[in-house]
Amino acid sequence: QVQLVESGGGLVQAGGSLRLSCVASGTIRSIYRMGWYRQAPGKQRELVAVITSGGMTSYADSVKGRFTISRDNAKNTVYLQMNSLKFEDGVVYYCNVQLQRNGMDYWGKGTLVTVSS
C-alpha cells in the first residue's frame, strides 16, 4: 500500500505563488511517475503536470510557463511550484503516483488552492 499526503494549499491572491508538496510512503522501492491533477466542482479531474523517474515532464497547456513540477526521489516527494496564479487555478489539487509504468494509480486526498481575484 502507498499513502500520499499533500500539503501547501491555501489562499493566495491572483498573480501570487504557491508550492504544493506530496510525500509518498508505504511499501515503495521506486516510483515511476508522480504527478498532480486538479478538479473543479462538477468537472472531471484533469491532469496538471507529471514527471517520470527519468525526469521527463508533461504539463497541461493551461499551466505551461507558470507551473513547474519536480521530484526528490530520495524523499519520495513531488512538488508543484505554481506561479502567476489565476482565479481559475483555485480548485482542489490531487497528488498521483504510479509505482510502475501503467501500474496502479494511487491518489492523495487533495489540497485546496483558493485564488482571490
C-alpha positions as protocol buffer text, in pm:
chain_id: "A"
residue {
  index: 1
  type: GLN
  ca { x: 0 y: 0 z: 0 }
}
residue {
  index: 2
  type: VAL
  ca { x: 102 y: 356 z: -72 }
}
residue {
  index: 3
  type: GLN
  ca { x: -11 y: 662 z: 117 }
}
residue {
  index: 4
  type: LEU
  ca { x: 11 y: 1011 z: -26 }
}
residue {
  index: 5
  type: VAL
  ca { x: -6 y: 1326 z: 182 }
}
residue {
  index: 6
  type: GLU
  ca { x: -35 y: 1663 z: 12 }
}
residue {
  index: 7
  type: SER
  ca { x: 42 y: 1998 z: 166 }
}
residue {
  index: 8
  type: GLY
  ca { x: 91 y: 2357 z: 63 }
}
residue {
  index: 9
  type: GLY
  ca { x: -256 y: 2454 z: -43 }
}
residue {
  index: 10
  type: GLY
  ca { x: -417 y: 2771 z: 80 }
}
residue {
  index: 11
  type: LEU
  ca { x: -539 y: 3116 z: -9 }
}
residue {
  index: 12
  type: VAL
  ca { x: -340 y: 3338 z: -242 }
}
residue {
  index: 13
  type: GLN
  ca { x: -410 y: 3649 z: -445 }
}
residue {
  index: 14
  type: ALA
  ca { x: -420 y: 3634 z: -821 }
}
residue {
  index: 15
  type: GLY
  ca { x: -70 y: 3670 z: -955 }
}
residue {
  index: 16
  type: GLY
  ca { x: 79 y: 3510 z: -648 }
}
residue {
  index: 17
  type: SER
  ca { x: 258 y: 3181 z: -595 }
}
residue {
  index: 18
  type: LEU
  ca { x: 215 y: 2860 z: -401 }
}
residue {
  index: 19
  type: ARG
  ca { x: 419 y: 2543 z: -373 }
}
residue {
  index: 20
  type: LEU
  ca { x: 244 y: 2213 z: -328 }
}
residue {
  index: 21
  type: SER
  ca { x: 421 y: 1909 z: -186 }
}
residue {
  index: 22
  type: CYS
  ca { x: 325 y: 1544 z: -181 }
}
residue {
  index: 23
  type: VAL
  ca { x: 506 y: 1278 z: 19 }
}
residue {
  index: 24
  type: ALA
  ca { x: 460 y: 913 z: -67 }
}
residue {
  index: 25
  type: SER
  ca { x: 506 y: 648 z: 200 }
}
residue {
  index: 26
  type: GLY
  ca { x: 447 y: 278 z: 237 }
}
residue {
  index: 27
  type: THR
  ca { x: 587 y: -22 z: 54 }
}
residue {
  index: 28
  type: ILE
  ca { x: 788 y: 164 z: -208 }
}
residue {
  index: 29
  type: ARG
  ca { x: 1101 y: 52 z: -389 }
}
residue {
  index: 30
  type: SER
  ca { x: 1081 y: 311 z: -661 }
}
residue {
  index: 31
  type: ILE
  ca { x: 823 y: 536 z: -819 }
}
residue {
  index: 32
  type: TYR
  ca { x: 783 y: 551 z: -1194 }
}
residue {
  index: 33
  type: ARG
  ca { x: 557 y: 850 z: -1226 }
}
residue {
  index: 34
  type: MET
  ca { x: 446 y: 1126 z: -993 }
}
residue {
  index: 35
  type: GLY
  ca { x: 201 y: 1395 z: -1081 }
}
residue {
  index: 36
  type: TRP
  ca { x: -62 y: 1646 z: -995 }
}
residue {
  index: 37
  type: TYR
  ca { x: -421 y: 1659 z: -1107 }
}
residue {
  index: 38
  type: ARG
  ca { x: -693 y: 1905 z: -1021 }
}
residue {
  index: 39
  type: GLN
  ca { x: -1068 y: 1905 z: -1009 }
}
residue {
  index: 40
  type: ALA
  ca { x: -1322 y: 2182 z: -1004 }
}
residue {
  index: 41
  type: PRO
  ca { x: -1672 y: 2126 z: -866 }
}
residue {
  index: 42
  type: GLY
  ca { x: -1888 y: 1946 z: -1119 }
}
residue {
  index: 43
  type: LYS
  ca { x: -1599 y: 1883 z: -1354 }
}
residue {
  index: 44
  type: GLN
  ca { x: -1375 y: 1590 z: -1433 }
}
residue {
  index: 45
  type: ARG
  ca { x: -1037 y: 1559 z: -1275 }
}
residue {
  index: 46
  type: GLU
  ca { x: -772 y: 1687 z: -1514 }
}
residue {
  index: 47
  type: LEU
  ca { x: -400 y: 1641 z: -1542 }
}
residue {
  index: 48
  type: VAL
  ca { x: -189 y: 1938 z: -1438 }
}
residue {
  index: 49
  type: ALA
  ca { x: 165 y: 1803 z: -1459 }
}
residue {
  index: 50
  type: VAL
  ca { x: 351 y: 1474 z: -1437 }
}
residue {
  index: 51
  type: ILE
  ca { x: 714 y: 1375 z: -1403 }
}
residue {
  index: 52
  type: THR
  ca { x: 870 y: 1035 z: -1460 }
}
residue {
  index: 53
  type: SER
  ca { x: 1157 y: 872 z: -1281 }
}
residue {
  index: 54
  type: GLY
  ca { x: 1373 y: 975 z: -1574 }
}
residue {
  index: 55
  type: GLY
  ca { x: 1282 y: 1336 z: -1530 }
}
residue {
  index: 56
  type: MET
  ca { x: 1051 y: 1370 z: -1828 }
}
residue {
  index: 57
  type: THR
  ca { x: 774 y: 1619 z: -1764 }
}
residue {
  index: 58
  type: SER
  ca { x: 441 y: 1697 z: -1920 }
}
residue {
  index: 59
  type: TYR
  ca { x: 209 y: 1988 z: -1850 }
}
residue {
  index: 60
  type: ALA
  ca { x: -144 y: 2088 z: -1928 }
}
residue {
  index: 61
  type: ASP
  ca { x: -148 y: 2372 z: -2179 }
}
residue {
  index: 62
  type: SER
  ca { x: -326 y: 2593 z: -1929 }
}
residue {
  index: 63
  type: VAL
  ca { x: -32 y: 2587 z: -1686 }
}
residue {
  index: 64
  type: LYS
  ca { x: 268 y: 2577 z: -1919 }
}
residue {
  index: 65
  type: GLY
  ca { x: 513 y: 2852 z: -1835 }
}
residue {
  index: 66
  type: ARG
  ca { x: 354 y: 2913 z: -1495 }
}
residue {
  index: 67
  type: PHE
  ca { x: 378 y: 2582 z: -1309 }
}
residue {
  index: 68
  type: THR
  ca { x: 686 y: 2366 z: -1255 }
}
residue {
  index: 69
  type: ILE
  ca { x: 684 y: 2007 z: -1136 }
}
residue {
  index: 70
  type: SER
  ca { x: 984 y: 1849 z: -967 }
}
residue {
  index: 71
  type: ARG
  ca { x: 1059 y: 1550 z: -752 }
}
residue {
  index: 72
  type: ASP
  ca { x: 1302 y: 1435 z: -487 }
}
residue {
  index: 73
  type: ASN
  ca { x: 1344 y: 1062 z: -531 }
}
residue {
  index: 74
  type: ALA
  ca { x: 1532 y: 1021 z: -205 }
}
residue {
  index: 75
  type: LYS
  ca { x: 1233 y: 1166 z: -21 }
}
residue {
  index: 76
  type: ASN
  ca { x: 961 y: 1014 z: -242 }
}
residue {
  index: 77
  type: THR
  ca { x: 829 y: 1365 z: -278 }
}
residue {
  index: 78
  type: VAL
  ca { x: 684 y: 1558 z: -567 }
}
residue {
  index: 79
  type: TYR
  ca { x: 645 y: 1933 z: -579 }
}
residue {
  index: 80
  type: LEU
  ca { x: 437 y: 2170 z: -784 }
}
residue {
  index: 81
  type: GLN
  ca { x: 557 y: 2529 z: -796 }
}
residue {
  index: 82
  type: MET
  ca { x: 268 y: 2744 z: -908 }
}
residue {
  index: 83
  type: ASN
  ca { x: 340 y: 3100 z: -1018 }
}
residue {
  index: 84
  type: SER
  ca { x: 123 y: 3371 z: -1170 }
}
residue {
  index: 85
  type: LEU
  ca { x: -184 y: 3205 z: -1027 }
}
residue {
  index: 86
  type: LYS
  ca { x: -517 y: 3283 z: -1186 }
}
residue {
  index: 87
  type: PHE
  ca { x: -864 y: 3275 z: -1034 }
}
residue {
  index: 88
  type: GLU
  ca { x: -944 y: 2961 z: -1232 }
}
residue {
  index: 89
  type: ASP
  ca { x: -648 y: 2778 z: -1078 }
}
residue {
  index: 90
  type: GLY
  ca { x: -835 y: 2781 z: -747 }
}
residue {
  index: 91
  type: VAL
  ca { x: -955 y: 2422 z: -716 }
}
residue {
  index: 92
  type: VAL
  ca { x: -861 y: 2102 z: -533 }
}
residue {
  index: 93
  type: TYR
  ca { x: -525 y: 1953 z: -634 }
}
residue {
  index: 94
  type: TYR
  ca { x: -458 y: 1582 z: -606 }
}
residue {
  index: 95
  type: CYS
  ca { x: -127 y: 1403 z: -596 }
}
residue {
  index: 96
  type: ASN
  ca { x: -97 y: 1090 z: -810 }
}
residue {
  index: 97
  type: VAL
  ca { x: 165 y: 817 z: -814 }
}
residue {
  index: 98
  type: GLN
  ca { x: 234 y: 510 z: -1026 }
}
residue {
  index: 99
  type: LEU
  ca { x: 499 y: 275 z: -894 }
}
residue {
  index: 100
  type: GLN
  ca { x: 536 y: 103 z: -1231 }
}
residue {
  index: 101
  type: ARG
  ca { x: 461 y: 221 z: -1581 }
}
residue {
  index: 102
  type: ASN
  ca { x: 88 y: 172 z: -1645 }
}
residue {
  index: 103
  type: GLY
  ca { x: 57 y: 35 z: -1296 }
}
residue {
  index: 104
  type: MET
  ca { x: -200 y: 109 z: -1030 }
}
residue {
  index: 105
  type: ASP
  ca { x: -279 y: 471 z: -957 }
}
residue {
  index: 106
  type: TYR
  ca { x: -253 y: 596 z: -603 }
}
residue {
  index: 107
  type: TRP
  ca { x: -420 y: 921 z: -501 }
}
residue {
  index: 108
  type: GLY
  ca { x: -389 y: 1167 z: -222 }
}
residue {
  index: 109
  type: LYS
  ca { x: -690 y: 1320 z: -51 }
}
residue {
  index: 110
  type: GLY
  ca { x: -636 y: 1656 z: -214 }
}
residue {
  index: 111
  type: THR
  ca { x: -536 y: 2003 z: -109 }
}
residue {
  index: 112
  type: LEU
  ca { x: -744 y: 2311 z: -176 }
}
residue {
  index: 113
  type: VAL
  ca { x: -600 y: 2610 z: -355 }
}
residue {
  index: 114
  type: THR
  ca { x: -805 y: 2927 z: -344 }
}
residue {
  index: 115
  type: VAL
  ca { x: -712 y: 3223 z: -562 }
}
residue {
  index: 116
  type: SER
  ca { x: -872 y: 3556 z: -484 }
}
residue {
  index: 117
  type: SER
  ca { x: -923 y: 3799 z: -768 }
}
